[in-house]
Amino acid sequence: MNVTRQITAPFTGEPIAELAIADGDAVRAAYEKARRAQLAWARLPVAERARPFLRLHDAILDRRDEILDVVQNETGKARKHAFEEVLDVAGCALHYARRAPALLAPAARRGIFPVVTQVTELRQPKGVVALITPWNYPLSLGVTDAIPALLAGNALVHKPDTQTALSTIWTVNLLVELGMPREIWQVVLGEPAEIGDALLDGADYVAFTGSTRGGRKIAEEAAKRLIGCSLELGGKNPMLVLDDADLDVTVHGAIRASFTNAGQLCLSTERLYVHESLFDGFAARLAQQTGNLKLGAGHDWSVQMGSLTSQRQLDTVAAHVEDAVAKGATVLAGGRSRPDLGPFFYEPTVLTGVTEDMRLCRNETFGPVVALYPFATDDEAVERANDTIYGLNASVWTRDRARGRAVAARLRAGTVNINEGYASAYASYDAPMGGMKASGLGRRHGQEGLYRFTESQTVAAQSTLLGFEAPLGLGNDTWAEVLSTALKTMRRLRLK
């Protein structure tokens, strides 16, 4: 029996698509197709594998209006925030398509004996990668992990969130037009309880972006099978406003860091620490400008914040704010749902007086809510910023970059931005991005973001003129003396 699920638009609640839902047998069939396709794909030169992704850079920018409509319709985000996803895919595709041939090329390594021991490091694909991506950034997170995995010579069985699968399907179809073999990227839809076992059982590696709870489960199952995994998980990200920060710049940055995509961003700021000398002025400006943000549904570029994506997210946000207010927190801006705009709208919200007994103090809200806290010294700000189980992203705001770098180095977060909330580090594709502590394992971007999808293999060729056994006619004791002298000589000559 064919099972389908209806997808509705967060802006309106109206249906936008009917998508087929897989079962375990369908997932296993997807793995069979992917595994057959992977063998031929991996035999291609890396430069040839890269061609569709080089073309993707211009193609997705040229067709941006088309994919922006898709992303907005399935997520409810503002158009300018959807455009960040387009930029991300274009930038990531270009970065890896240009650099993968060199990064994946055989690399000469120093052998134990100069000349007579020749060592090469190879990068072999894992095989078939299970890619599991969330609903909040379906284009970015559904594609930018796929690109390095495919360039490394793997095939994919990809489970995007069903609510936001249309952007993945659109991109797969575009890449097929650009020359990518269709069967190396298999897309399956369904709930983890229904297809999760089959998805993990068939994988040679798992790349997961989602909740910390979900990541722990993935790690446990991967460990049972002795396969690798990378996990980008939750965050309760701090922003530190030092006493020399430019208030106008910083308030604008705080709004962007806290309310992009209605706060449904793993890198989003939820804890905002402001030096006590700036606190009152900062809080007043932030509240005023937050209250003036233009919310709306639709494709208007002037909209500054869109909708939450689901009733579940709306319920979480409302519950966190209501709990905080009931326990004494003060709402400086927002604090209300907006059913007049659409079913899942919630106002961007600024709170003060948040204490440890409130749910939003330490739990990830994942919505347009930020709490303000004063601090007296840089040491206090660092200590409080680090006082969390999470460690994904952070930002430091100061006129003194050297001071900012010094503070950043003390923060236990995988990425730290100075005078920007999240994009400077995330969009620098040559540098790794990922979480510390309960925010995940492994890294996307940089060499690590490509190499996680490979197995390193060492090939050592030894000359028959010299080996590890004593040559004929030479006693072992004499050979030990000769070998020891040779090794010490090589050390002095820096040959080893």
C-alpha positions as CSV (number, residue, x, y, z in Angstrom):
1,M,0.0,0.0,0.0
2,N,1.3,3.4,-0.9
3,V,1.5,5.8,2.0
4,T,1.6,9.5,1.5
5,R,1.8,12.6,3.7
6,Q,0.3,16.0,3.0
7,I,2.7,19.0,3.5
8,T,1.1,22.3,4.5
9,A,2.4,25.8,4.3
10,P,3.3,27.4,7.7
11,F,2.2,30.8,6.4
12,T,-1.4,29.7,5.8
13,G,-1.9,26.0,6.8
14,E,-2.9,25.3,3.2
15,P,-1.7,22.0,1.6
16,I,1.3,22.4,-0.8
17,A,2.3,18.8,-1.6
18,E,1.6,15.2,-1.2
19,L,4.8,13.2,-0.6
20,A,5.4,9.4,-0.6
21,I,6.5,7.9,2.7
22,A,9.0,5.1,2.7
23,D,9.0,1.9,4.8
24,G,11.9,-0.3,5.8
25,D,11.8,-2.2,2.5
26,A,11.9,1.0,0.5
27,V,15.0,2.2,2.5
28,R,16.8,-1.0,1.8
29,A,16.0,-0.8,-1.9
30,A,17.4,2.8,-1.9
31,Y,20.6,1.4,-0.4
32,E,20.9,-1.2,-3.1
33,K,20.5,1.4,-5.8
34,A,23.0,3.8,-4.1
35,R,25.6,1.0,-3.6
36,R,25.5,0.0,-7.2
37,A,25.8,3.6,-8.4
38,Q,28.6,4.4,-5.9
39,L,31.0,1.9,-7.5
40,A,31.0,3.7,-10.8
41,W,30.9,7.1,-9.2
42,A,34.0,6.5,-7.1
43,R,36.0,5.4,-10.2
44,L,35.5,8.8,-11.8
45,P,38.4,11.3,-11.4
46,V,37.5,13.8,-8.6
47,A,37.6,16.7,-11.2
48,E,34.9,14.9,-13.1
49,R,32.8,14.3,-10.0
50,A,33.2,18.0,-9.3
51,R,31.7,19.3,-12.5
52,P,28.0,19.3,-11.6
53,F,28.8,21.1,-8.3
54,L,30.8,23.8,-10.1
55,R,27.8,24.4,-12.3
56,L,25.5,24.4,-9.3
57,H,27.1,27.7,-8.0
58,D,25.7,29.7,-10.9
59,A,22.7,27.7,-11.5
60,I,21.2,28.1,-8.1
61,L,21.9,31.8,-8.1
62,D,20.3,32.2,-11.5
63,R,17.2,30.2,-10.4
64,R,17.1,31.7,-6.9
65,D,13.5,33.0,-7.2
66,E,12.3,29.5,-7.9
67,I,14.0,27.9,-4.9
68,L,13.3,30.8,-2.6
69,D,9.6,30.2,-3.2
70,V,10.0,26.5,-2.4
71,V,11.9,27.2,0.8
72,Q,9.5,29.8,2.0
73,N,6.5,27.7,1.2
74,E,7.7,24.8,3.3
75,T,9.4,26.6,6.2
76,G,7.5,30.0,6.6
77,K,10.7,32.0,6.9
78,A,11.3,35.5,5.6
79,R,12.6,35.7,2.0
80,K,15.9,37.4,3.1
81,H,16.5,34.5,5.4
82,A,15.7,31.9,2.7
83,F,18.3,33.7,0.5
84,E,21.0,33.0,3.1
85,E,20.4,29.3,2.3
86,V,20.8,29.9,-1.4
87,L,24.1,31.8,-0.7
88,D,25.3,29.0,1.5
89,V,24.7,26.2,-1.1
90,A,26.4,28.3,-3.8
91,G,29.4,29.1,-1.7
92,C,29.8,25.6,-0.3
93,A,29.5,24.0,-3.8
94,L,32.1,26.3,-5.2
95,H,34.5,25.8,-2.3
96,Y,34.5,22.0,-2.4
97,A,34.3,21.6,-6.1
98,R,37.5,23.7,-6.5
99,R,39.4,22.2,-3.6
100,A,38.3,18.6,-3.5
101,P,40.6,17.4,-6.4
102,A,43.7,18.6,-4.5
103,L,42.5,17.5,-1.0
104,L,41.6,14.0,-2.2
105,A,44.8,13.5,-4.4
106,P,47.3,10.9,-3.2
107,A,49.7,12.5,-0.8
108,A,53.4,11.5,-0.4
109,R,54.3,10.8,3.2
110,R,57.8,10.2,4.7
111,G,58.7,6.6,4.9
112,I,60.8,4.9,7.6
113,F,63.9,4.8,5.3
114,P,64.5,7.6,2.8
115,V,64.2,6.6,-0.8
116,V,63.8,2.9,-0.2
117,T,60.5,3.2,1.6
118,Q,57.9,5.2,-0.4
119,V,54.7,5.9,1.3
120,T,51.4,7.3,-0.1
121,E,48.3,8.3,1.7
122,L,45.1,7.7,-0.2
123,R,41.6,8.9,0.6
124,Q,39.0,6.2,0.0
125,P,35.2,6.9,0.1
126,K,33.3,5.4,3.0
127,G,30.7,3.9,0.6
128,V,27.1,4.9,1.2
129,V,26.5,7.7,3.7
130,A,23.2,8.1,5.6
131,L,22.4,11.8,5.7
132,I,19.8,13.0,8.1
133,T,18.8,16.6,8.0
134,P,16.3,18.9,9.9
135,W,13.5,21.2,8.9
136,N,14.8,24.6,9.9
137,Y,17.4,25.1,7.1
138,P,16.3,22.4,4.6
139,L,18.3,23.7,1.6
140,S,21.5,24.6,3.5
141,L,21.7,21.6,5.7
142,G,20.2,19.2,3.1
143,V,22.7,20.1,0.5
144,T,26.0,21.4,2.0
145,D,26.7,18.1,3.7
146,A,25.7,16.2,0.6
147,I,28.3,18.0,-1.5
148,P,31.5,16.9,0.2
149,A,30.1,13.4,0.8
150,L,29.5,13.0,-3.0
151,L,32.7,14.6,-4.0
152,A,34.6,12.2,-1.8
153,G,33.2,9.4,-4.0
154,N,30.3,8.2,-1.8
155,A,26.6,7.7,-2.6
156,L,23.9,9.0,-0.3
157,V,20.7,7.8,1.3
158,H,19.2,11.0,2.5
159,K,16.3,11.4,4.9
160,P,15.3,15.1,5.1
161,D,12.5,16.1,7.4
162,T,9.3,15.4,5.5
163,Q,7.8,18.9,6.1
164,T,10.8,20.5,4.2
165,A,11.8,17.8,1.7
166,L,10.8,19.8,-1.4
167,S,13.9,21.9,-1.4
168,T,16.1,18.8,-1.3
169,I,14.1,17.2,-4.1
170,W,14.3,20.4,-6.2
171,T,18.1,20.5,-5.8
172,V,18.6,16.8,-6.7
173,N,16.6,17.4,-9.8
174,L,18.7,20.5,-10.6
175,L,22.0,18.6,-10.1
176,V,20.8,15.8,-12.4
177,E,20.2,18.4,-15.1
178,L,23.8,19.6,-14.4
179,G,25.3,16.2,-15.0
180,M,25.0,14.3,-11.6
181,P,24.0,10.6,-11.9
182,R,20.5,10.5,-10.3
183,E,21.0,7.2,-8.4
184,I,23.9,8.3,-6.3
185,W,21.6,10.6,-4.2
186,Q,18.6,8.6,-2.9
187,V,15.9,10.5,-0.9
188,V,13.7,8.7,1.5
189,L,11.0,10.2,3.7
190,G,9.5,8.9,6.9
191,E,9.5,9.0,10.7
192,P,12.6,7.7,12.6
193,A,10.4,5.2,14.4
194,E,9.4,3.7,11.1
195,I,12.5,3.8,9.0
196,G,15.3,4.7,11.4
197,D,16.6,1.1,11.9
198,A,16.8,0.4,8.2
199,L,18.4,3.8,7.6
200,L,21.2,3.1,10.1
201,D,21.6,-0.6,9.3
202,G,22.6,0.1,5.7
203,A,25.0,3.0,6.3
204,D,28.8,3.0,6.2
205,Y,28.7,6.5,7.9
206,V,26.1,8.7,9.3
207,A,26.0,12.5,9.1
208,F,23.2,13.9,11.3
209,T,22.0,17.5,12.1
210,G,19.4,17.8,14.7
211,S,18.6,17.7,18.4
212,T,21.1,16.6,21.1
213,R,18.7,13.9,22.1
214,G,18.5,12.6,18.6
215,G,22.3,12.8,18.2
216,R,22.9,10.7,21.3
217,K,20.7,8.0,19.8
218,I,22.5,8.1,16.4
219,A,25.9,7.9,18.2
220,E,24.8,4.9,20.2
221,E,23.6,3.0,17.1
222,A,26.7,3.9,15.1
223,A,28.9,2.6,17.9
224,K,27.1,-0.7,17.9
225,R,28.0,-1.1,14.2
226,L,31.5,0.4,14.6
227,I,30.8,3.0,11.9
228,G,31.6,6.7,12.1
229,C,29.2,9.6,12.6
230,S,29.3,13.4,12.6
231,L,26.7,15.2,14.7
232,E,25.8,18.9,14.7
233,L,23.4,19.3,17.6
234,G,21.7,21.9,19.8
235,G,23.0,25.1,21.2
236,K,22.2,27.8,23.8
237,N,24.5,30.3,22.2
238,P,25.8,33.3,24.1
239,M,26.5,36.8,22.8
240,L,29.0,38.9,24.9
241,V,28.7,42.7,24.6
242,L,31.9,44.2,26.1
243,D,32.1,47.6,27.7
244,D,33.7,49.2,24.6
245,A,31.1,47.9,22.1
246,D,29.4,50.2,19.6
247,L,25.8,50.2,20.7
248,D,24.2,50.9,17.4
249,V,26.2,48.2,15.6
250,T,25.7,45.7,18.5
251,V,22.0,46.2,18.8
252,H,21.5,45.7,15.1
253,G,23.8,42.6,15.3
254,A,21.8,41.2,18.3
255,I,18.6,41.4,16.3
256,R,20.1,39.6,13.4
257,A,21.7,37.0,15.7
258,S,18.6,36.3,17.7
259,F,15.7,36.6,15.2
260,T,17.0,35.3,11.9
261,N,14.6,32.6,10.7
262,A,12.5,33.4,13.7
263,G,15.3,32.1,16.0
264,Q,15.0,28.6,14.4
265,L,18.8,28.5,13.9
266,C,21.2,26.2,15.7
267,L,23.6,29.1,15.8
268,S,21.1,31.6,17.0
269,T,21.8,33.8,20.1
270,E,19.5,32.9,23.1
271,R,21.7,34.3,25.9
272,L,22.8,38.0,25.7
273,Y,25.4,39.2,28.2
274,V,25.8,43.0,28.3
275,H,28.3,44.9,30.4
276,E,26.6,46.6,33.2
277,S,27.7,50.1,32.1
278,L,25.9,49.6,28.8
279,F,23.0,47.4,30.0
280,D,20.2,49.9,30.4
281,G,20.8,51.8,27.2
282,F,21.3,48.5,25.2
283,A,18.2,46.9,26.6
284,A,16.1,50.0,25.7
285,R,17.4,50.2,22.2
286,L,17.0,46.5,21.6
287,A,13.5,46.4,22.9
288,Q,12.5,49.4,20.7
289,Q,14.0,48.1,17.5
290,T,12.7,44.5,18.2
291,G,9.2,45.9,18.6
292,N,9.5,47.7,15.3
293,L,10.4,44.6,13.3
294,K,8.1,43.9,10.4
295,L,6.6,40.4,10.6
296,G,4.7,38.9,7.7
297,A,3.7,36.0,5.5
298,G,4.6,35.9,1.8
299,H,7.4,36.7,-0.5
300,D,7.9,40.4,0.2
301,W,11.7,41.2,0.6
302,S,10.8,43.9,3.1
303,V,9.6,41.4,5.8
304,Q,12.1,41.2,8.6
305,M,10.9,38.0,10.3
306,G,8.7,35.2,9.2
307,S,6.8,32.4,10.8
308,L,7.7,29.5,13.0
309,T,7.5,26.3,11.0
310,S,5.2,24.1,13.1
311,Q,2.7,24.0,16.0
312,R,5.2,22.1,18.0
313,Q,7.7,25.0,17.8
314,L,5.1,27.6,18.6
315,D,4.0,25.6,21.6
316,T,7.6,25.3,22.9
317,V,8.3,29.0,22.5
318,A,5.0,30.0,24.1
319,A,5.6,27.6,27.0
320,H,9.1,28.9,27.7
321,V,8.0,32.6,27.7
322,E,4.9,31.9,29.8
323,D,6.9,29.9,32.4
324,A,9.5,32.7,32.6
325,V,6.9,35.4,33.1
326,A,5.0,33.4,35.7
327,K,8.3,33.1,37.7
328,G,9.1,36.8,37.5
329,A,10.9,37.6,34.2
330,T,10.1,40.9,32.5
331,V,9.1,41.1,28.9
332,L,10.7,44.2,27.2
333,A,9.4,43.4,23.7
334,G,7.1,40.8,22.1
335,G,5.9,37.9,24.2
336,R,2.8,37.0,22.2
337,S,1.7,34.7,19.4
338,R,0.2,36.4,16.3
339,P,-2.5,34.3,14.8
340,D,-3.7,37.3,12.9
341,L,-0.6,36.9,10.7
342,G,-0.7,33.2,10.3
343,P,-1.0,30.0,12.4
344,F,2.5,29.8,13.7
345,F,3.7,33.4,14.1
346,Y,5.2,34.5,17.4
347,E,6.6,38.0,18.1
348,P,10.3,38.5,18.5
349,T,10.8,38.6,22.3
350,V,13.3,40.2,24.7
351,L,13.3,39.3,28.3
352,T,15.2,40.4,31.4
353,G,15.2,38.9,34.9
354,V,15.6,35.3,33.7
355,T,16.7,33.0,36.6
356,E,17.8,29.4,36.9
357,D,14.4,28.1,37.8
358,M,13.0,29.1,34.4
359,R,12.9,26.7,31.6
360,L,14.4,29.0,29.0
361,C,17.4,29.8,31.2
362,R,19.3,26.6,30.1
363,N,17.0,24.8,27.7
364,E,17.2,25.5,24.0
365,T,14.1,27.4,23.0
366,F,14.8,27.4,19.2
367,G,12.6,30.4,18.6
368,P,12.6,34.2,18.5
369,V,13.4,34.7,22.2
370,V,16.5,36.2,23.8
371,A,17.3,36.8,27.5
372,L,19.5,39.7,28.6
373,Y,21.9,39.4,31.6
374,P,24.3,42.1,32.9
375,F,27.9,41.4,33.8
376,A,30.7,43.3,35.5
377,T,34.0,41.9,34.1
378,D,35.2,40.0,31.1
379,D,36.1,37.0,33.4
380,E,32.5,36.9,34.6
381,A,31.1,37.1,31.1
382,V,33.3,34.2,30.0
383,E,32.4,32.1,33.0
384,R,28.7,32.6,32.5
385,A,28.9,32.0,28.8
386,N,30.7,28.7,29.3
387,D,28.3,27.6,32.1
388,T,26.2,25.4,29.8
389,I,26.1,21.8,28.5
390,Y,26.2,23.3,25.0
391,G,29.1,24.7,23.0
392,L,28.1,25.4,19.4
393,N,28.4,29.1,18.6
394,A,29.2,32.4,20.4
395,S,29.9,36.0,19.6
396,V,31.9,38.8,21.1
397,W,31.2,42.5,20.4
398,T,34.0,45.1,21.0
399,R,35.8,47.9,19.2
400,D,39.1,46.2,20.0
401,R,39.6,43.1,17.8
402,A,42.6,41.9,19.8
403,R,40.6,42.0,23.0
404,G,37.8,40.2,21.2
405,R,40.1,37.5,20.0
406,A,41.5,37.0,23.5
407,V,38.0,36.6,24.9
408,A,36.9,34.3,22.0
409,A,39.8,32.0,22.7
410,R,38.4,31.4,26.2
411,L,34.9,30.4,25.1
412,R,34.1,26.8,24.8
413,A,32.3,26.9,21.5
414,G,33.1,25.4,18.2
415,T,32.7,28.8,16.4
416,V,33.1,32.3,17.8
417,N,32.4,35.4,15.8
418,I,33.6,38.9,16.6
419,N,31.2,41.7,15.7
420,E,28.9,39.3,13.9
421,G,26.4,36.8,15.3
422,Y,27.0,33.7,13.3
423,A,27.7,34.1,9.6
424,S,31.4,35.1,9.6
425,A,32.5,31.7,11.0
426,Y,29.9,29.6,9.4
427,A,30.3,31.0,5.9
428,S,34.1,30.7,6.0
429,Y,34.1,27.3,4.3
430,D,37.9,26.8,4.5
431,A,37.6,26.6,8.3
432,P,35.8,23.9,10.3
433,M,32.4,24.4,11.9
434,G,30.8,22.3,14.6
435,G,30.1,21.9,18.3
436,M,31.9,21.2,21.6
437,K,30.3,19.4,24.6
438,A,26.7,18.4,24.0
439,S,26.6,20.4,20.7
440,G,28.0,17.6,18.7
441,L,30.9,15.5,17.3
442,G,33.0,16.2,14.2
443,R,33.0,19.2,11.9
444,R,31.5,20.3,8.6
445,H,33.4,22.7,6.3
446,G,37.2,22.9,5.9
447,Q,39.3,19.8,5.3
448,E,37.6,18.0,8.1
449,G,34.2,18.5,6.5
450,L,35.5,16.5,3.5
451,Y,37.8,14.0,5.1
452,R,35.0,12.8,7.5
453,F,33.5,11.1,4.5
454,T,36.7,9.2,3.7
455,E,38.8,6.4,5.0
456,S,42.6,7.2,5.0
457,Q,44.7,4.4,3.5
458,T,48.4,4.1,3.7
459,V,50.3,2.3,0.9
460,A,54.0,1.7,1.6
461,A,56.3,0.3,-1.1
462,Q,59.6,-1.1,0.1
463,S,62.6,-1.5,-2.1
464,T,64.0,-5.0,-2.3
465,L,67.5,-3.5,-1.8
466,L,67.0,-2.8,1.8
467,G,64.5,-4.3,4.2
468,F,64.0,-4.9,7.9
469,E,65.8,-8.2,8.1
470,A,69.6,-8.6,8.2
471,P,71.0,-9.0,4.7
472,L,72.4,-12.4,3.8
473,G,75.8,-13.0,5.4
474,L,75.3,-10.3,8.1
475,G,74.6,-11.4,11.7
476,N,71.6,-10.0,13.5
477,D,73.8,-8.3,16.1
478,T,75.9,-6.6,13.5
479,W,72.8,-5.6,11.6
480,A,71.3,-4.1,14.8
481,E,74.5,-2.0,15.2
482,V,74.4,-0.9,11.5
483,L,70.7,0.0,11.7
484,S,71.0,1.9,15.0
485,T,73.9,4.0,13.6
486,A,72.0,4.7,10.4
487,L,68.9,5.8,12.3
488,K,70.9,8.2,14.5
489,T,72.6,9.6,11.4
490,M,69.2,10.2,9.8
491,R,68.0,12.0,12.9
492,R,71.0,14.3,12.9
493,L,70.5,15.0,9.2
494,R,66.8,15.5,9.8
495,L,65.9,12.7,7.4
496,K,63.4,11.4,9.9
